[in-house]
Amino acid sequence: MRIRSFLLTLVALCFMSSCAQGVSSKTNVRTTIVSSAAGQAAVSVVVEGSGGNALTGSLVQIKDSSNSVTNLVFDSDTCAYKGNVNVLSDGLFCVTVQSILLDAEYSRYITHTQIADKPQIVEFRDATGNSVLSGASLRNDEIIQVSWTSDAQDTQYTLSFRTATAIYYSVTTTAKTIQIPANAFSVGRNYYLEIKAQRIRGDPMFKTSDYCSIANSGSSSVSFSIK
Protein backbone atom coordinates (compact mmCIF):
# COMPACT_ATOMS: atom_id res chain seq x y z
CA MET A 1 0.00 0.00 0.00
CA ARG A 2 2.87 2.38 0.86
CA ILE A 3 4.62 1.56 -2.43
CA ARG A 4 1.43 2.31 -4.39
CA SER A 5 0.97 5.61 -2.55
CA PHE A 6 4.61 6.56 -3.25
CA LEU A 7 4.24 5.77 -6.96
CA LEU A 8 1.06 7.85 -7.23
CA THR A 9 2.81 10.75 -5.51
CA LEU A 10 5.80 10.41 -7.87
CA VAL A 11 3.51 10.43 -10.92
CA ALA A 12 1.75 13.54 -9.63
CA LEU A 13 5.05 15.37 -9.04
CA CYS A 14 6.36 14.48 -12.48
CA PHE A 15 3.10 15.56 -14.08
CA MET A 16 3.11 18.87 -12.21
CA SER A 17 6.71 19.58 -13.19
CA SER A 18 5.81 19.07 -16.85
CA CYS A 19 2.91 21.52 -16.49
CA ALA A 20 4.49 24.51 -14.78
CA GLN A 21 2.42 27.64 -14.23
CA GLY A 22 3.04 30.41 -16.76
CA VAL A 23 0.56 33.31 -16.67
CA SER A 24 0.82 36.18 -19.12
CA SER A 25 0.11 39.70 -17.93
CA LYS A 26 -1.80 40.27 -21.16
CA THR A 27 -4.36 37.52 -20.81
CA ASN A 28 -7.14 36.26 -18.58
CA VAL A 29 -7.74 32.50 -18.66
CA ARG A 30 -10.55 30.88 -16.67
CA THR A 31 -11.10 27.11 -16.62
CA THR A 32 -14.17 25.19 -15.47
CA ILE A 33 -14.35 21.39 -15.19
CA VAL A 34 -17.70 19.82 -14.30
CA SER A 35 -18.58 16.13 -13.97
CA SER A 36 -21.41 13.92 -12.79
CA ALA A 37 -21.07 10.60 -10.96
CA ALA A 38 -19.99 8.68 -14.04
CA GLY A 39 -18.80 9.37 -17.54
CA GLN A 40 -16.83 12.25 -18.93
CA ALA A 41 -16.17 15.71 -17.55
CA ALA A 42 -17.13 18.85 -19.43
CA VAL A 43 -14.32 21.39 -19.80
CA SER A 44 -14.75 25.08 -20.60
CA VAL A 45 -11.83 27.52 -20.96
CA VAL A 46 -12.34 31.25 -21.45
CA VAL A 47 -9.34 33.07 -22.97
CA GLU A 48 -9.48 36.86 -22.98
CA GLY A 49 -7.02 39.54 -23.98
CA SER A 50 -6.11 42.56 -21.90
CA GLY A 51 -9.16 44.42 -23.18
CA GLY A 52 -11.54 41.63 -22.22
CA ASN A 53 -12.02 40.42 -25.80
CA ALA A 54 -12.11 36.68 -26.53
CA LEU A 55 -8.96 35.31 -28.18
CA THR A 56 -10.59 33.07 -30.78
CA GLY A 57 -7.42 31.88 -32.54
CA SER A 58 -5.79 30.20 -29.55
CA LEU A 59 -4.68 26.58 -29.29
CA VAL A 60 -6.28 25.32 -26.07
CA GLN A 61 -5.55 21.78 -24.87
CA ILE A 62 -6.10 19.66 -21.78
CA LYS A 63 -3.81 16.77 -20.89
CA ASP A 64 -4.28 14.05 -18.26
CA SER A 65 -1.55 12.16 -16.35
CA SER A 66 -1.39 9.48 -19.04
CA ASN A 67 -0.40 12.25 -21.51
CA SER A 68 -3.69 11.92 -23.40
CA VAL A 69 -4.33 15.32 -25.01
CA THR A 70 -7.70 16.77 -26.02
CA ASN A 71 -7.98 19.86 -28.23
CA LEU A 72 -10.75 22.16 -27.06
CA VAL A 73 -12.94 23.78 -29.72
CA PHE A 74 -14.06 27.40 -29.60
CA ASP A 75 -17.79 27.84 -29.05
CA SER A 76 -18.98 31.21 -30.36
CA ASP A 77 -22.20 31.11 -28.33
CA THR A 78 -20.35 31.11 -24.99
CA CYS A 79 -17.01 32.57 -26.18
CA ALA A 80 -15.21 29.62 -24.59
CA TYR A 81 -13.13 26.65 -25.70
CA LYS A 82 -15.02 23.45 -24.88
CA GLY A 83 -14.66 19.69 -24.88
CA ASN A 84 -15.28 16.48 -22.94
CA VAL A 85 -12.56 14.38 -21.29
CA ASN A 86 -12.32 11.10 -19.44
CA VAL A 87 -11.36 11.41 -15.78
CA LEU A 88 -8.62 9.08 -14.55
CA SER A 89 -8.53 7.90 -10.93
CA ASP A 90 -5.88 10.47 -9.95
CA GLY A 91 -7.92 13.32 -11.46
CA LEU A 92 -4.81 15.16 -12.69
CA PHE A 93 -5.13 17.60 -15.60
CA CYS A 94 -3.04 20.27 -17.23
CA VAL A 95 -4.66 23.04 -19.31
CA THR A 96 -2.44 24.87 -21.79
CA VAL A 97 -3.12 27.91 -23.98
CA GLN A 98 -0.96 29.04 -26.89
CA SER A 99 -1.59 32.27 -28.77
CA ILE A 100 0.52 34.79 -30.66
CA LEU A 101 -1.07 37.41 -28.41
CA LEU A 102 0.36 35.83 -25.24
CA ASP A 103 3.79 36.60 -23.86
CA ALA A 104 4.31 32.90 -23.11
CA GLU A 105 2.36 29.65 -23.11
CA TYR A 106 -0.18 29.57 -20.30
CA SER A 107 -0.49 26.38 -18.26
CA ARG A 108 -2.57 25.44 -15.25
CA TYR A 109 -2.45 22.23 -13.19
CA ILE A 110 -5.90 21.14 -11.90
CA THR A 111 -7.07 18.18 -9.82
CA HIS A 112 -10.61 17.00 -10.51
CA THR A 113 -11.80 13.84 -8.75
CA GLN A 114 -15.28 12.49 -9.40
CA ILE A 115 -17.75 11.37 -6.73
CA ALA A 116 -18.40 7.74 -7.51
CA ASP A 117 -21.20 6.95 -5.04
CA LYS A 118 -24.38 8.84 -4.27
CA PRO A 119 -25.38 9.54 -0.63
CA GLN A 120 -27.45 6.80 1.00
CA ILE A 121 -30.26 7.82 3.38
CA VAL A 122 -30.06 5.75 6.59
CA GLU A 123 -32.38 7.72 8.88
CA PHE A 124 -35.45 9.87 8.22
CA ARG A 125 -37.74 10.20 11.24
CA ASP A 126 -39.53 12.57 13.58
CA ALA A 127 -38.88 12.93 17.32
CA THR A 128 -41.50 10.31 18.18
CA GLY A 129 -39.71 7.75 16.02
CA ASN A 130 -42.00 7.62 12.99
CA SER A 131 -39.68 6.61 10.15
CA VAL A 132 -40.10 7.35 6.47
CA LEU A 133 -37.87 4.36 5.71
CA SER A 134 -40.47 2.15 7.42
CA GLY A 135 -43.33 3.71 5.46
CA ALA A 136 -44.67 5.99 8.24
CA SER A 137 -45.83 9.59 7.91
CA LEU A 138 -43.99 12.27 9.87
CA ARG A 139 -45.50 14.57 12.47
CA ASN A 140 -45.36 18.22 11.45
CA ASP A 141 -45.22 19.48 15.06
CA GLU A 142 -41.94 17.64 15.79
CA ILE A 143 -38.31 18.07 14.77
CA ILE A 144 -37.42 15.85 11.81
CA GLN A 145 -33.98 14.26 11.53
CA VAL A 146 -32.30 13.07 8.34
CA SER A 147 -28.98 11.17 8.24
CA TRP A 148 -27.05 9.65 5.35
CA THR A 149 -23.79 7.90 4.56
CA SER A 150 -21.17 8.85 1.97
CA ASP A 151 -17.55 7.93 1.33
CA ALA A 152 -16.82 11.21 -0.46
CA GLN A 153 -14.25 13.55 1.11
CA ASP A 154 -14.25 17.38 1.12
CA THR A 155 -17.88 17.34 0.08
CA GLN A 156 -20.97 19.43 0.65
CA TYR A 157 -24.50 18.04 0.51
CA THR A 158 -27.65 19.74 -0.75
CA LEU A 159 -30.97 18.46 0.54
CA SER A 160 -34.00 19.55 -1.47
CA PHE A 161 -37.48 18.92 -0.09
CA ARG A 162 -39.85 19.15 -3.05
CA THR A 163 -43.49 19.11 -3.89
CA ALA A 164 -44.57 17.79 -7.28
CA THR A 165 -43.89 21.20 -8.84
CA ALA A 166 -41.30 23.11 -6.81
CA ILE A 167 -38.60 23.07 -4.12
CA TYR A 168 -40.34 23.68 -0.78
CA TYR A 169 -37.32 23.66 1.55
CA SER A 170 -33.59 23.38 0.85
CA VAL A 171 -30.42 23.24 2.94
CA THR A 172 -26.70 22.78 2.18
CA THR A 173 -24.29 21.30 4.72
CA THR A 174 -20.94 19.54 5.05
CA ALA A 175 -22.34 17.30 7.84
CA LYS A 176 -24.04 13.96 7.26
CA THR A 177 -27.06 14.64 9.45
CA ILE A 178 -29.48 17.55 9.80
CA GLN A 179 -32.54 18.47 11.84
CA ILE A 180 -35.52 20.18 10.25
CA PRO A 181 -37.43 22.43 12.66
CA ALA A 182 -41.02 21.64 13.62
CA ASN A 183 -43.80 23.06 11.45
CA ALA A 184 -41.53 23.37 8.41
CA PHE A 185 -44.03 21.55 6.19
CA SER A 186 -47.78 21.53 5.58
CA VAL A 187 -50.02 18.86 7.09
CA GLY A 188 -51.61 16.45 4.64
CA ARG A 189 -49.17 17.06 1.79
CA ASN A 190 -46.75 14.70 0.06
CA TYR A 191 -43.11 15.64 -0.48
CA TYR A 192 -39.91 14.28 -1.99
CA LEU A 193 -36.44 14.49 -0.46
CA GLU A 194 -33.45 14.53 -2.80
CA ILE A 195 -29.81 14.51 -1.61
CA LYS A 196 -26.88 15.36 -3.86
CA ALA A 197 -23.17 15.55 -3.05
CA GLN A 198 -20.85 18.11 -4.60
CA ARG A 199 -17.10 18.72 -4.36
CA ILE A 200 -15.89 22.19 -5.36
CA ARG A 201 -12.25 23.17 -5.80
CA GLY A 202 -10.94 26.52 -6.95
CA ASP A 203 -13.33 29.48 -7.06
CA PRO A 204 -16.66 29.47 -8.98
CA MET A 205 -16.54 33.29 -8.99
CA PHE A 206 -12.90 33.38 -10.25
CA LYS A 207 -11.92 36.00 -7.68
CA THR A 208 -9.26 34.01 -5.80
CA SER A 209 -8.42 31.39 -8.44
CA ASP A 210 -8.48 31.11 -12.23
CA TYR A 211 -10.15 27.70 -12.23
CA CYS A 212 -13.19 25.93 -10.82
CA SER A 213 -13.59 22.16 -10.47
CA ILE A 214 -17.08 20.87 -9.68
CA ALA A 215 -17.82 17.15 -9.17
CA ASN A 216 -21.45 16.15 -8.71
CA SER A 217 -22.77 12.85 -7.38
CA GLY A 218 -25.88 11.03 -8.37
CA SER A 219 -28.92 11.73 -6.19
CA SER A 220 -30.79 9.70 -3.61
CA SER A 221 -34.51 10.41 -3.24
CA VAL A 222 -37.46 9.27 -1.15
CA SER A 223 -41.08 10.33 -0.93
CA PHE A 224 -42.79 11.12 2.39
CA SER A 225 -45.99 12.56 3.80
CA ILE A 226 -46.75 14.89 6.71
CA LYS A 227 -49.52 14.36 9.28
N, C-alpha and C positions, 0 to 999 in steps of 0.2 A: 504493500500500500504506500509506504514511504517512497519507494523507487518510482512508482507511478506518479505520485504528487510532484516529485523532483523533476521528472521528465516534462510534465505539463507546465511547470514553472519555467523550465528552460526553453520550451517552445514559445511560451508567451514573451519571454525576454528577447529572444531572437527576432520574433515577429515585430515587437515594438521597436527594436533597434533598426529594422529595415523600413520602418514607417515613422520616421522622426517628424516632429512638428515643424512646419515652416509656414508662417502666416505673413502674407504680404500686407503692407500698410495701405495698399490701394484696393483692397478687395474685402468683401464681407461674405463669408461662406457659412451657411447654416444647414446642418444635416439632421434629418429625422428618420429614425428606424422604428417601425411599428410591426408587431407580430401578434398573432392569436396563438391558441394552445398548440396547434400543429400546423405544418405546412411552411410556406415561405414567409419571409419578412418583406414588407414594402419599404423601399428606400426613397427618400426625397431630398435633393440637395439644391439649395438656392445659392446662386453665385451672382453677386452684385459688384459693380464697380464703385469707385469712390463717390460717384454722384447718385448712387442708388439704382442705377439702370442694370437690367439683367444682362449678363455676359453670355450670349447665346452660342458663341462659337467655341466654347471650352470643351476640353476632353475631360470628362468626369468618370472616374472608375471607383469601384469598391472591390477590395480583395480580402479573402478570408485567410485563415492560418494555413490552409493547404495550398495557398497561392493560386486559388481559382479566382479569376478576374471577371467582373461583369461591367460592361460599358453601360452607363446610364444615358437615357435618351431625353432630350429637351422636350418638355411639354409646354406648348405656348399658352394653354388655358391657365396654368398655375405658375408659369414662369419658373419652373423648377426642372431639374434633371431627375428622372424617375426610373425605377426598375424593381424587380423582385429577386431576392437571393435566398438560397438555402442557409439555414443557421446550423453550424456545427456545434458540438457539445461544449466547446470552450467559449463560443460566442465572440471570438475575436475578429474584428474587421479593421480595415484601413481604407479611408476615403482619400482619394487624391484628385486634385484639380490642376490642369495645365491650360494656360492661356497666354497669348502673346501680350495681353494687357496686365499680366501679373509679374511682379518683380522676380518671383521664384515659384517653383511648384509648391502648391499647398497640400499638406497631408494632415490627417487627423486619425488617431487611434481611438476606437470605440469598442466597448464590450457590451454585447446584447445577448442576454440569456433568456430563453423562452421559459414560460411556466407550463410544465407538462401536465400537471394534474389540477382539476378544478376543486374548489373547496367542497367538503362533505359536511352537511348539516348533521350534528349528532344530538342536539338538544333544542327543543322549541316548545316552551311551556309557559304557563302562567304561575303565579305564586302558590296557587292551590295544588298544582301538580298536573293539571290538564295538559296533555301533550298532543301536539299536532301530529307527531310521528306515530302516535297510537290511534289517530283518527278522531280525536276529541276537538271540540270547539274551545276557544280561549275566552276567558272572562275579560270584558273591557275595563272593569273597575280594578284590575290588578296589574302589577308590573309583569311584563312579559320578557322572558330571557331567551336569547338565541345563542348557541355555541356551534362551532364548526372546527374541523381539522384541516390542516394544509401543511405540506412539506416545503412550500415556497419560502425563501428567505428574502428579507428586505422588501416586504410586500405590504401594500395597503388593500383593504377590502371595502367594496361598496355594496351595501345592502339596500335594495329597492323594494319597497312594499307597494304593490300595484293593485289597482282595480282592473277591470277588463279594458279600460280605455286610457288610463293615465297613472303616473306615479303619485301615490298618496303620501308616502313618507320615505325619506332616504337618509342614510347616514354613512359616512366613510370613517374607517378606523384602521389602525395597525394591530389592534388586539384580535383575539379569536373568540371573543364573547362580548355581547352587549346586552343592555337592559333597556327596554322600551317603556317609557312612563305610562302609568294608568291613563285611561281615557284618550289614548292616542288614535283610536279607530272608532268606527261607527257600529253600533249594535245591529246585528241582523244582516251584515254585508259579508260578501266573500272577497278574499284578497289573495294575492300571490306574492311570495317572497322569492327574490332572485339575489344570489350572491356571486360577485365576480372578484377575482384577484387581479391586481395590477402592480407591476414593478416599473418605476420610473427612475431613470438615471439622466444626468445632465440637467438642463433647464428648459421646460416647455415654452417659456417666455423669451429665451435666448438673451437674458440680461447678464447672467453670470457664467454662461457656457455657450459655445457655438454649436452644440449638438443636443439632441434629445432622443433617448432610447425608451420606448414604451412597449412592455410585454404584457399582453392580456391573457388571462386564463379563459377556459370555458366557464359556463355558469351552472350553478346548481339552483333548482327552483322547487317550490312546494306550494300547494294551495292550502288555505286555511279560512276558517270562518270565526266570527266574533259573536258572543252571546252576552 
